[in-house]
């Protein structure tokens, strides 16, 4: 998280704190949520089913459920599908290219072809 750099639209140095972190259920641990809360970053992570069941089992002592923005989470699906499409290109998925410029060229060609198909 220390290496995060969010570029600004206009002038100025990049921000080091994103507005939100969108992740899947595997990252729904208390440690990650606590770290994001400490840095004042919104966590858009759905709760695990066992965590929901434990909270319900405890009743009023189970605490309040975590906030979850379903609309923001839908954007994660778009990114996930984009990565899955890129994995279909064997050269991009395996990264066998010796030169970075060759890998970048394959990425640009893939992006152009994907854009033309839509």
C-alpha positions as CSV (number, residue, x, y, z in Angstrom):
1,X,0.0,0.0,0.0
2,X,3.0,2.3,0.5
3,X,3.7,2.2,-3.3
4,X,0.3,3.5,-4.4
5,X,0.4,6.5,-6.6
6,X,-2.9,8.0,-7.9
7,X,-2.2,10.6,-10.6
8,X,-4.1,13.9,-10.4
9,X,-6.2,15.2,-13.3
10,X,-4.5,18.6,-13.3
11,X,-1.2,19.7,-12.0
12,X,0.4,18.5,-8.8
13,X,2.1,15.5,-7.3
14,X,0.2,12.2,-7.3
15,X,-1.9,11.3,-4.4
16,X,-0.8,8.4,-2.1
17,X,-4.3,7.6,-0.8
18,X,-7.0,6.3,-3.2
19,X,-10.6,7.1,-2.6
20,X,-11.6,3.4,-2.3
21,X,-10.2,-0.1,-2.5
22,X,-12.3,-2.6,-4.3
23,X,-11.5,-6.3,-3.5
24,X,-13.2,-9.7,-3.4
25,X,-14.2,-11.7,-0.4
26,X,-10.7,-13.1,0.1
27,X,-9.6,-9.7,1.4
28,X,-12.4,-9.3,3.9
29,X,-10.2,-9.8,6.9
30,X,-10.2,-7.5,10.0
31,X,-6.5,-6.6,9.5
32,X,-7.1,-5.3,6.0
33,X,-10.2,-3.4,7.0
34,X,-8.5,-1.9,10.0
35,X,-5.5,-0.7,7.9
36,X,-7.8,0.8,5.3
37,X,-9.9,2.5,8.0
38,X,-6.7,3.9,9.6
39,X,-5.7,5.4,6.3
40,X,-9.2,6.8,5.8
41,X,-9.8,4.7,2.6
42,X,-13.2,3.3,1.8
43,X,-13.2,-0.5,1.7
44,X,-15.6,-1.9,-0.9
45,X,-15.2,-5.5,0.1
46,X,-18.2,-7.9,0.5
47,X,-18.4,-9.8,3.8
48,X,-17.7,-13.5,3.9
49,X,-20.7,-15.7,4.5
50,X,-19.2,-17.2,7.7
51,X,-18.7,-13.6,9.1
52,X,-22.3,-12.7,8.4
53,X,-23.5,-15.9,10.1
54,X,-21.3,-15.3,13.1
55,X,-22.6,-11.7,13.4
56,X,-26.2,-12.9,13.2
57,X,-25.5,-15.7,15.7
58,X,-24.3,-13.2,18.3
59,X,-27.3,-11.0,17.9
60,X,-27.0,-7.5,19.2
61,X,-23.5,-8.2,20.4
62,X,-22.4,-9.1,16.8
63,X,-21.8,-5.6,15.9
64,X,-22.9,-3.5,12.9
65,X,-22.3,-5.0,9.4
66,X,-19.6,-3.4,7.3
67,X,-20.7,-0.8,4.7
68,X,-20.7,-2.2,1.2
69,X,-21.3,-0.1,-2.0
70,X,-22.8,-2.6,-4.5
71,X,-22.6,-0.1,-7.4
72,X,-18.9,0.5,-6.9
73,X,-18.3,-3.2,-6.6
74,X,-19.9,-3.8,-10.1
75,X,-17.0,-1.9,-11.7
76,X,-14.6,-4.6,-10.4
77,X,-16.3,-7.1,-12.7
78,X,-15.3,-5.0,-15.7
79,X,-11.7,-4.9,-14.7
80,X,-11.7,-8.7,-14.0
81,X,-13.1,-9.5,-17.4
82,X,-10.5,-7.3,-19.1
83,X,-7.7,-9.2,-17.4
84,X,-9.3,-12.5,-18.5
85,X,-9.4,-11.3,-22.1
86,X,-5.8,-10.4,-21.9
87,X,-4.9,-13.8,-20.6
88,X,-6.3,-15.3,-23.9
89,X,-3.3,-13.8,-25.7
90,X,-0.5,-16.3,-24.9
91,X,2.3,-13.8,-25.4
92,X,0.8,-11.4,-22.9
93,X,-0.1,-14.1,-20.4
94,X,3.4,-15.8,-20.4
95,X,5.5,-12.6,-20.8
96,X,8.2,-14.4,-22.7
97,X,9.3,-11.3,-24.6
98,X,12.8,-10.3,-23.8
99,X,12.4,-6.6,-24.5
100,X,9.9,-4.4,-22.7
101,X,9.1,-2.6,-26.0
102,X,8.0,-5.8,-27.6
103,X,5.7,-6.7,-24.7
104,X,4.3,-3.1,-24.8
105,X,3.7,-3.4,-28.6
106,X,1.7,-6.7,-28.0
107,X,-0.3,-4.9,-25.3
108,X,-1.1,-2.0,-27.6
109,X,-2.2,-4.3,-30.4
110,X,-4.3,-6.3,-28.0
111,X,-6.0,-3.1,-26.7
112,X,-6.7,-1.8,-30.2
113,X,-8.2,-5.1,-31.4
114,X,-10.3,-5.4,-28.3
115,X,-11.5,-1.8,-28.7
116,X,-12.4,-2.4,-32.4
117,X,-14.5,-5.4,-31.5
118,X,-16.7,-3.5,-29.1
